[in-house]
């Protein structure tokens, strides 16, 4: 039984260290996970209160059309419900887009480093992947356009970008859309949309009325805190959404996830408080980095990529031994750095202490 040849050079996704494994390995009782950009403040208490009702009728298939959530989200966004596609997290929609548009003989353009599932799914479909290095954490938009030819099917824009957190502003977005050929689908992945602070972010949903080759991805996994339920969505023209819904499996999101997302969407207070706490704690962490002489990328997300005088793996292992799980830059295609999810203030203060102590030990070691 032979699989596609491309699988010979690929490996399954390797998740970060799991909390129970770290506890056992290092003999620790408390573990703080700051590696996957989850919401450290949890999720809406309204969802938690409704859970007994949400898990009823598990023997019945979910609504494959996500009718109620679709209607409410369409109303909130000011769009037609037929423009939406729902997925098991927005990363499933990345897979659906790749299955719909990519095959052998085609190519796709993306930044490097960026969200790895773009490349992963493109390779499985047999497409050629053209990666354009970031410039100081930002997409090199001009060079990305230069990489497009007649066989290019998709241009991936992760904004804010993972793992750097940098945003494509209004001018950059307009530059791409005005100069990208109509035969290329432009995917703007806004998984961290709710965390954006700047007023210079484009209103991508409104721009769908102008650009027929645009699709916007968002998720309930990050700011809404529903990562464990796996539900995200895409917004596009009716024509594109119809194609994607043909590719989509008939029951790809659960009833529990759909109902929880609906409740979370209505709890604006929880969302606002989460975002405000994130901004405050991120600013304090940035001030710490400034004090320690550590550079970092401009982040419009709930994480900060910190540049280090040592390898990301080295700092990762040190922090792991202290009970903190972060993401090594080595695993993200960006050595000599770590991506740190912004946690609650108490945990961030302790993390800062461990980082500071390690950097001090390095300096003292050099002096000796």
C-alpha positions in Angstrom: 0.0 0.0 0.0 1.8 3.1 -1.2 0.8 6.6 -0.2 1.6 9.8 -2.1 5.3 10.2 -2.7 5.3 13.5 -0.8 4.6 11.8 2.5 8.1 10.3 2.5 9.5 13.8 3.3 6.8 14.7 5.8 6.0 13.9 9.5 2.8 14.1 11.6 2.2 17.3 13.6 4.1 17.2 16.9 2.2 19.0 19.6 4.1 20.8 22.4 4.9 19.2 25.7 1.8 18.1 27.5 1.3 19.2 31.1 1.1 15.8 32.7 4.3 14.6 30.9 6.2 17.7 32.1 5.1 17.2 35.7 6.3 13.6 35.6 9.6 14.3 33.9 10.6 17.2 36.1 8.9 16.2 39.3 6.8 19.4 39.3 3.3 19.9 40.8 2.4 23.1 38.9 2.8 23.7 35.1 2.0 27.0 33.3 1.4 26.4 29.6 2.3 29.5 27.5 3.0 27.7 24.2 -0.2 27.5 22.2 -1.7 31.0 22.3 -4.7 29.8 24.3 -6.8 32.3 26.4 -5.3 32.1 29.9 -8.5 33.6 31.3 -10.6 30.6 30.1 -13.9 31.1 28.3 -17.2 32.8 28.8 -18.8 31.8 32.1 -22.1 31.7 30.2 -20.7 28.8 28.2 -19.7 26.9 31.3 -23.1 27.5 32.9 -24.8 26.1 29.7 -22.6 23.0 29.4 -25.2 20.6 30.8 -27.6 21.6 28.1 -25.0 21.8 25.4 -24.0 18.1 25.8 -27.5 16.7 25.5 -28.6 14.6 22.5 -25.1 13.4 21.7 -26.6 10.5 19.8 -27.9 12.9 17.1 -25.9 14.2 14.3 -25.2 18.0 14.4 -26.7 20.5 12.1 -24.3 20.3 9.1 -25.3 23.8 8.0 -24.8 25.4 11.4 -28.0 27.3 10.8 -28.4 29.2 14.1 -24.8 30.2 14.4 -24.7 31.1 10.7 -27.6 33.4 11.0 -26.3 35.2 14.1 -22.7 35.5 12.8 -24.0 36.8 9.4 -26.0 39.4 11.2 -23.1 40.5 13.3 -20.7 40.7 10.3 -23.3 42.4 8.0 -23.0 39.7 5.3 -25.2 37.1 3.7 -25.2 33.8 5.5 -24.3 32.0 2.3 -20.9 33.6 2.5 -19.9 31.6 5.5 -18.1 28.3 5.9 -17.6 26.6 9.2 -14.7 24.3 10.2 -13.3 22.2 12.9 -11.1 25.2 13.8 -10.0 27.6 11.0 -7.2 25.2 10.3 -9.7 22.8 8.8 -10.8 25.5 6.5 -7.2 25.9 5.4 -7.3 22.2 4.5 -10.6 22.6 2.7 -9.2 25.6 0.7 -6.2 23.5 -0.3 -8.3 20.6 -1.4 -10.5 22.8 -3.4 -7.9 24.8 -5.3 -4.5 23.0 -5.3 -3.3 20.0 -7.2 -0.2 18.9 -9.1 1.0 21.6 -11.6 -0.2 24.5 -9.4 1.7 26.6 -6.9 1.0 28.6 -3.8 2.8 31.6 -2.2 3.2 32.2 1.5 5.6 33.9 4.0 8.3 32.1 6.0 7.9 31.5 8.9 4.2 31.5 9.1 1.4 29.2 10.2 2.7 25.8 9.0 -0.6 24.3 7.9 -0.6 26.3 4.7 2.5 24.5 3.5 1.5 21.1 5.0 -1.8 20.9 3.2 -0.4 22.4 -0.1 2.3 19.7 -0.2 -0.2 16.9 0.3 -2.3 18.2 -2.6 0.9 18.1 -4.8 1.3 21.8 -5.2 4.7 23.7 -5.3 5.2 25.9 -2.3 6.9 29.2 -2.7 8.0 30.7 0.6 9.1 34.3 0.9 11.2 35.2 4.0 9.7 37.8 6.4 11.4 41.2 6.7 11.7 42.0 10.4 8.7 39.9 11.2 6.5 41.4 8.4 5.3 39.9 5.1 7.5 41.0 2.2 4.4 41.8 0.1 6.3 43.0 -3.0 8.3 39.9 -3.3 5.3 37.7 -2.6 3.6 39.3 -5.6 6.7 38.7 -7.7 6.4 35.0 -7.0 3.0 34.8 -8.6 2.6 33.3 -12.1 -0.2 31.8 -14.2 -0.2 28.6 -12.1 -0.4 30.3 -8.7 -3.7 29.4 -7.1 -3.5 30.8 -3.5 -1.7 33.6 -1.7 -1.7 33.0 2.0 -1.5 36.1 4.3 -1.5 35.4 8.1 -2.3 38.7 9.7 -1.4 39.1 12.4 1.3 36.6 11.5 2.1 33.5 13.5 4.8 33.3 15.0 5.8 37.0 14.8 2.5 38.7 15.6 3.0 41.4 12.9 0.1 42.8 11.1 -0.5 43.7 7.4 -1.9 47.3 7.6 -4.5 49.0 5.4 -1.9 50.2 2.9 -0.3 46.8 2.6 -3.6 45.0 2.2 -4.8 47.4 -0.4 -1.4 47.0 -2.2 -1.8 43.3 -2.4 -5.4 43.3 -3.5 -4.9 45.9 -6.2 -1.9 44.1 -7.7 -2.7 40.4 -7.2 -4.1 38.8 -10.3 -7.8 37.9 -10.2 -7.1 34.2 -10.7 -5.3 34.0 -7.4 -7.3 33.4 -4.2 -6.0 35.7 -1.4 -6.5 34.1 2.0 -6.3 36.5 5.0 -6.0 34.4 8.1 -7.2 36.5 11.0 -7.1 34.0 13.8 -6.0 36.7 16.2 -8.4 39.4 14.9 -10.0 40.2 18.3 -6.5 41.0 19.8 -5.7 43.7 17.2 -5.0 47.1 18.9 -4.0 49.4 16.0 -6.5 51.4 14.1 -4.5 50.7 10.9 -5.9 47.2 10.4 -7.9 46.7 7.3 -11.6 46.0 7.5 -11.3 42.8 5.5 -14.9 41.7 5.7 -16.1 45.0 4.2 -13.4 44.6 1.4 -15.1 41.4 0.3 -17.6 43.6 -1.5 -14.7 44.9 -3.6 -12.5 41.9 -4.1 -14.1 38.7 -5.4 -10.9 36.7 -4.9 -10.7 37.3 -1.2 -11.5 35.0 1.8 -11.1 35.9 5.5 -10.5 33.2 8.2 -11.4 33.7 11.9 -11.8 31.4 14.9 -13.3 30.9 18.3 -10.2 29.2 19.5 -8.2 32.2 20.6 -9.8 35.2 22.3 -13.1 33.4 22.8 -11.3 30.6 24.6 -13.0 27.6 22.8 -9.9 25.9 21.5 -11.0 22.5 22.9 -14.2 22.6 21.0 -12.6 23.3 17.6 -14.7 25.7 15.6 -13.7 28.4 13.2 -15.1 30.1 10.1 -14.4 31.6 6.8 -16.1 34.5 5.0 -16.0 34.8 1.2 -18.1 35.5 -1.8 -21.1 33.1 -2.2 -19.3 31.5 -5.2 -16.2 30.7 -3.2 -18.1 29.6 -0.1 -20.3 27.3 -2.2 -17.2 25.5 -3.6 -15.7 25.2 -0.1 -18.9 23.8 1.3 -18.9 21.2 -1.5 -15.5 20.1 -0.3 -16.4 20.3 3.4 -17.5 17.2 5.2 -21.3 17.1 6.1 -20.9 17.1 9.9 -17.6 18.7 10.5 -18.5 20.8 13.5 -20.3 19.4 16.6 -23.6 20.6 18.1 -21.8 21.4 21.3 -19.2 23.6 19.5 -21.9 25.4 17.5 -24.0 26.3 20.5 -21.0 27.2 22.6 -19.7 29.6 19.9 -23.1 31.2 19.7 -23.1 31.9 23.5 -19.5 33.1 23.4 -20.3 35.4 20.6 -23.0 37.1 22.7 -20.8 37.5 25.8 -19.0 40.7 24.8 -18.0 41.5 28.4 -15.8 38.4 28.7 -14.2 39.1 25.3 -13.5 42.7 26.1 -12.0 41.9 29.6 -9.8 39.1 28.1 -8.5 41.5 25.4 -7.8 44.3 27.9 -6.0 42.0 30.3 -3.9 40.7 27.4 -2.9 44.2 26.3 -1.9 45.2 29.9 0.1 42.0 30.5 1.8 42.1 27.1 2.8 45.7 27.6 4.4 44.8 31.0 6.2 41.9 29.4 7.5 44.1 26.7 8.8 46.5 29.3 10.6 43.6 31.0 12.2 42.6 27.7 13.3 46.3 27.1 14.8 46.3 30.6 16.7 43.0 29.8 17.8 44.3 26.4 15.8 41.7 24.5 14.3 42.5 21.1 10.9 41.3 20.1 8.6 41.6 17.1 5.7 44.1 16.9 2.8 42.0 18.0 -0.9 42.5 17.5 -1.8 39.2 19.2 -1.9 37.5 22.5 1.8 36.3 22.2 5.2 37.9 21.9 8.1 36.5 19.9 11.2 37.3 21.9 14.7 37.2 20.3 17.4 35.7 22.4 21.3 35.5 22.7 20.9 31.7 22.9 18.9 29.1 20.9 15.2 28.9 21.4 15.6 25.2 22.5 18.1 26.2 25.2 15.7 28.7 26.8 12.8 26.4 26.2 14.5 23.6 28.2 15.4 26.0 31.0 11.9 27.3 31.4 10.5 23.8 31.1 12.5 22.8 34.1 10.9 25.6 36.0 7.4 24.5 35.0 6.8 26.9 32.1 6.0 25.6 28.6 6.7 28.1 25.9 7.3 27.5 22.1 10.9 27.3 20.9 11.7 29.3 17.8 13.7 26.4 16.5 10.4 24.5 16.1 8.9 27.5 14.3 11.6 28.0 11.7 13.0 30.9 13.6 16.0 29.9 15.9 17.3 32.1 18.7 13.9 33.0 20.0 10.8 31.9 21.9 7.2 32.6 21.3 5.5 33.3 24.6 1.7 33.3 25.0 0.7 36.2 27.3 -0.6 34.7 30.5 -2.1 36.2 33.7 0.0 38.7 35.5 1.1 36.5 38.3 2.4 33.8 35.9 4.1 36.4 33.7 6.0 37.9 36.7 7.3 34.4 37.6 8.3 33.7 34.0 10.1 37.0 33.8 12.1 36.1 36.9 13.2 32.7 35.4 14.2 34.4 32.1 16.1 37.1 34.0 18.0 34.7 36.2 19.0 32.6 33.2 20.3 35.6 31.2 22.2 36.7 34.3 23.8 33.3 34.6 24.9 33.5 31.0 26.5 36.8 31.5 28.3 35.7 34.6 29.5 32.6 32.8 31.1 34.7 30.0 32.8 36.9 32.6 34.4 33.8 34.1 
